[in-house]
């Protein structure tokens, strides 16, 4: 009976309009244009390049400062020594010195000895008088000019205290001897005990004319070096300002890039949610269509057939139990088991498709929950 009704009136149902693979492909096509890895690598390379440039600038500044400091210390040591040699060998007191301008001893507050750039002395009163008229101070001894204001000149008293302190600074640390020689090759003062270490170098006494000429040349070169150092300092400051601007620009670019990625991510999630909802709606529509096309009469007949087969199975099980316990061993041969009705599996396709549709709807409901969690 079940075989007859399943074979008749078989209906072919249309396939589903949208599959899960098509939804996944749609999502991949939407996200394929977002090449975030390449943009992140480019930004990282730019930041690394700017950091390396900043480190190189810092090292250059430190090296320039150290070179300038060492050169200035060498010149100051030589200047102290030569100035000490040029002083009168008499006791180092201001009472015995006379101002070469006014020929008056340095014995008052207004006549404090000032040290000119040429290392000669001039009283404070004469210096202010000269500077107030021509904005220039003339040295009475060598007629050299100085544009420094008197307030910026070093007093002789202060210079003498520095010279007394420099006497100890001119001692050789290795031999504890006074440094009386100068190595022109190494540009450093040396003691007689250091001459063996400078045999192939050009050396001379500190107060020799050759050393004085070299010192004058170095002073001139030092002035040029100061100018170049100022230019380099200005370039470094400009580069530092440019570096700061680039850093701010990159930071702004990074923030815009992150904002763009967030907007793209939200757009992709929204598109995927819409595609998922559309797919679920189509699956539900297809499922309702399948159910509507299946006749209710055949459904009841199929249900009755299944119930009848279950009853027959219960009867066989009951007879088998009786045979096992030996209660009806003589009647076993007389038991006639009616022929079973076979369920026609040819037309089971509608039920299989219903099961697959329900499974797909369940999977998409799970995916919708996951997407809702990601969007939060």
C-alpha positions in Angstrom: 0.0 0.0 0.0 2.7 2.4 1.0 4.6 1.5 -2.2 1.6 2.4 -4.4 1.0 5.9 -3.0 4.7 6.9 -3.0 5.2 6.1 -6.6 2.2 8.0 -7.9 1.9 11.8 -8.3 5.7 12.5 -7.8 6.5 16.2 -7.9 9.8 17.7 -8.8 10.6 20.8 -6.7 12.8 23.7 -7.9 16.3 24.1 -6.4 17.1 26.8 -3.8 17.9 30.2 -5.4 20.9 31.1 -3.2 23.5 28.7 -1.7 25.8 29.2 1.2 28.9 29.1 -1.0 27.5 32.0 -3.0 27.1 34.1 0.2 30.7 33.4 1.2 31.9 34.3 -2.3 30.0 37.6 -2.1 31.6 38.4 1.3 35.1 37.6 -0.1 34.5 39.8 -3.2 33.5 42.6 -0.9 36.6 42.4 1.2 39.1 41.7 -1.5 39.7 45.4 -2.2 40.9 46.1 1.3 44.7 45.8 1.0 45.4 46.8 4.6 48.7 44.8 4.9 50.4 46.9 2.2 49.3 50.2 3.7 50.5 49.2 7.2 53.9 48.2 5.8 54.3 51.5 4.0 53.4 53.4 7.1 55.9 51.4 9.2 58.7 51.9 6.7 58.1 55.7 6.8 58.2 55.9 10.6 61.4 53.7 10.7 63.1 56.0 8.2 62.2 59.1 10.2 63.4 57.5 13.4 66.8 56.6 11.8 67.1 60.2 10.5 66.5 61.5 14.0 69.1 59.2 15.6 71.7 60.2 13.0 71.0 63.9 13.7 71.4 63.4 17.4 74.7 61.6 16.9 75.9 64.4 14.6 75.1 67.0 17.2 76.9 65.1 20.0 80.0 64.7 17.9 80.1 68.4 16.9 79.6 69.4 20.5 82.4 67.1 21.7 84.8 68.3 19.0 84.1 71.9 19.8 84.5 71.4 23.5 87.9 69.7 23.0 89.2 72.3 20.7 88.1 75.2 23.0 89.8 73.5 26.0 93.1 73.2 24.1 93.0 76.9 23.0 92.1 78.0 26.5 95.0 76.1 28.0 97.4 77.6 25.5 96.0 81.0 26.0 96.4 80.8 29.8 100.0 79.6 29.4 101.0 82.3 26.9 99.3 85.0 28.9 101.1 83.9 32.0 104.4 84.0 30.0 103.7 87.6 28.8 103.2 89.0 32.3 105.8 90.8 34.1 107.9 88.4 36.3 107.2 90.7 39.3 104.7 89.8 41.9 101.2 89.3 40.5 99.5 92.4 42.2 97.4 95.1 40.6 99.2 98.0 42.4 102.4 97.8 40.3 100.6 97.7 36.9 99.9 100.9 35.0 97.2 101.4 32.4 98.9 101.9 29.0 96.2 104.4 28.1 96.1 106.9 31.0 99.4 105.8 32.6 97.7 105.5 36.0 98.1 102.5 38.2 95.2 100.2 38.7 94.4 101.4 42.2 90.7 102.3 42.1 87.4 100.7 41.3 87.1 102.6 38.0 90.6 101.5 36.9 90.2 97.8 37.3 92.4 96.1 34.6 90.4 94.7 31.7 91.8 92.1 29.4 91.5 92.9 25.7 91.2 90.3 23.0 94.9 90.9 22.1 95.7 89.9 25.7 96.9 93.4 26.7 95.5 95.3 29.6 93.4 98.5 29.8 91.7 100.1 32.7 87.9 100.1 32.9 87.6 103.9 32.7 89.7 104.2 29.5 87.8 101.3 28.0 84.4 103.0 28.6 85.7 106.3 27.4 86.9 104.8 24.1 83.7 102.7 23.6 81.3 105.6 24.3 82.8 107.6 21.4 83.4 105.1 18.6 81.9 101.8 19.9 85.4 100.5 19.5 88.2 100.0 22.0 91.8 100.6 20.7 94.7 98.8 22.3 97.5 101.5 23.0 100.2 98.9 22.7 99.5 97.2 19.3 96.6 99.5 18.1 94.3 96.5 17.6 90.6 97.1 17.6 87.9 95.4 19.7 84.1 95.7 19.2 83.3 94.0 22.5 81.6 96.2 25.1 83.6 96.8 28.3 81.1 94.9 30.4 81.9 91.8 28.4 85.7 92.0 28.8 87.3 89.8 31.5 88.9 91.6 34.4 92.6 91.1 35.0 91.9 89.9 38.5 89.7 87.2 37.3 92.2 86.3 34.7 95.0 86.1 37.2 93.0 83.7 39.3 92.4 81.5 36.3 96.1 81.6 35.4 97.1 80.5 39.0 94.7 77.6 38.7 96.0 76.7 35.2 99.5 76.2 36.6 98.2 73.0 38.1 96.3 72.1 35.0 99.5 72.2 32.9 101.0 69.3 34.8 101.4 66.1 32.9 99.2 63.4 34.4 101.7 60.6 33.4 105.0 62.1 34.5 103.9 64.8 37.0 106.0 67.3 35.1 105.2 70.8 33.9 104.1 70.9 30.2 106.6 73.1 28.5 106.4 71.7 25.0 103.7 71.6 22.3 103.1 68.9 19.7 101.9 70.6 16.5 101.0 67.2 14.9 98.8 66.1 17.8 97.8 69.7 18.8 98.4 69.1 22.5 100.8 70.2 25.2 103.4 67.7 26.4 106.0 67.6 29.1 109.7 66.6 28.5 108.9 63.1 29.5 106.4 62.8 26.7 108.9 63.7 24.0 109.8 60.1 23.4 106.2 59.3 22.5 106.3 62.1 19.9 109.6 61.5 18.3 108.4 61.6 14.7 106.0 64.6 15.3 106.6 68.3 15.0 107.2 69.7 18.5 108.5 72.9 19.9 108.5 75.0 23.1 105.3 76.6 24.1 106.6 80.2 23.9 108.3 79.7 20.5 107.3 81.8 17.5 106.4 78.7 15.5 103.9 77.6 18.1 102.5 81.2 18.3 102.0 81.2 14.6 100.2 77.9 14.7 98.0 79.2 17.5 97.1 82.3 15.6 96.3 80.2 12.6 94.1 77.9 14.7 92.3 80.9 16.2 91.5 82.0 12.6 90.4 78.5 11.7 88.4 78.3 14.9 86.4 81.4 13.9 85.6 79.8 10.6 84.7 76.5 12.3 82.4 78.4 14.7 80.6 80.0 11.7 80.2 76.5 10.0 79.0 75.1 13.3 76.3 77.7 13.6 75.2 77.0 10.0 75.1 73.3 10.8 73.2 74.0 14.0 70.6 76.0 12.0 70.3 73.2 9.5 69.8 70.7 12.3 67.1 72.9 13.8 65.4 73.2 10.4 65.6 69.4 9.9 64.3 68.8 13.4 61.3 71.1 12.7 60.7 69.3 9.4 61.0 65.9 11.3 58.3 67.1 13.7 56.0 68.2 10.9 56.5 64.8 9.1 55.8 63.0 12.4 52.6 64.9 12.9 51.6 64.3 9.3 52.2 60.6 9.6 50.2 60.5 12.8 47.3 62.2 11.1 47.6 59.8 8.2 47.6 56.8 10.6 44.5 58.1 12.4 42.7 58.6 9.0 43.8 55.1 7.9 42.5 53.5 11.1 39.2 55.4 10.7 38.9 54.3 7.1 39.5 50.6 8.0 36.8 50.8 10.7 34.3 52.2 8.3 35.2 49.6 5.7 34.9 46.8 8.3 31.4 48.1 9.4 30.3 48.3 5.8 31.5 44.7 5.1 29.7 43.4 8.2 26.5 45.2 7.2 26.7 43.7 3.6 27.3 40.3 5.0 24.4 40.6 7.4 22.1 41.7 4.6 23.3 38.8 2.4 22.7 36.4 5.3 19.2 37.7 6.0 18.3 37.5 2.3 19.6 33.9 2.2 17.6 33.0 5.2 14.4 34.6 3.8 14.9 32.7 0.5 15.4 29.4 2.3 12.3 29.9 4.4 10.3 30.8 1.3 11.6 27.7 -0.5 10.8 25.5 2.5 7.2 26.9 2.7 6.9 26.3 -1.0 8.0 22.6 -0.7 5.6 22.1 2.2 2.7 23.7 0.3 3.3 21.6 -2.8 3.3 18.3 -0.8 -0.3 16.9 -0.6 -1.7 16.5 2.9 -3.3 13.2 1.9 0.0 11.6 1.0 1.5 12.9 4.2 -1.2 11.1 6.3 -0.9 7.9 4.2 2.9 8.0 4.7 2.4 8.4 8.4 -0.1 5.5 8.6 2.3 3.3 6.7 5.1 4.0 9.1 2.8 3.3 12.1 1.7 0.0 10.6 5.4 -1.1 10.1 6.1 -0.2 13.7 3.3 -2.4 14.9 4.5 -5.3 12.7 8.0 -4.8 14.2 6.5 -5.0 17.7 4.7 -8.2 16.9 7.9 -9.9 15.6 9.7 -8.8 18.7 7.0 -10.2 20.9 7.1 -13.6 19.1 10.9 -13.6 19.3 10.8 -13.1 23.0 8.3 -16.0 23.4 10.6 -18.3 21.3 13.6 -17.4 23.5 11.8 -18.4 26.7 10.6 -21.7 25.2 7.0 -20.9 26.0 5.8 -21.6 22.5 8.5 -23.9 21.0 5.9 -26.2 19.5 4.1 -23.4 17.9 7.2 -21.8 16.3 6.7 -23.5 13.0 3.0 -22.5 12.9 3.8 -18.8 13.2 3.3 -17.1 10.0 4.8 -13.8 9.7 3.0 -11.7 7.3 4.9 -10.1 4.5 6.2 -6.7 5.3 5.3 -3.8 3.4 8.3 -2.0 2.0 8.5 1.8 2.1 9.1 3.1 -1.4 12.3 5.2 -1.1 12.2 6.5 -4.6 10.1 9.5 -3.7 11.9 10.3 -0.5 13.7 13.2 -2.2 11.2 15.9 -0.9 11.8 14.9 2.7 15.6 14.9 2.2 15.4 18.4 0.7 13.3 19.6 3.6 15.9 18.3 6.0 18.7 20.0 4.1 16.8 23.2 4.0 16.2 23.1 7.7 19.9 22.4 8.3 21.0 25.4 6.1 18.6 27.7 7.9 20.0 26.6 11.3 23.6 27.2 10.0 22.7 30.7 8.8 21.0 31.5 12.1 24.3 30.6 13.9 26.3 32.7 11.5 23.9 35.7 12.2 24.6 35.3 15.9 28.3 35.4 15.3 28.1 38.4 13.1 26.0 40.3 15.7 28.7 39.5 18.3 31.5 40.8 16.0 29.5 44.0 15.2 29.3 44.8 19.0 
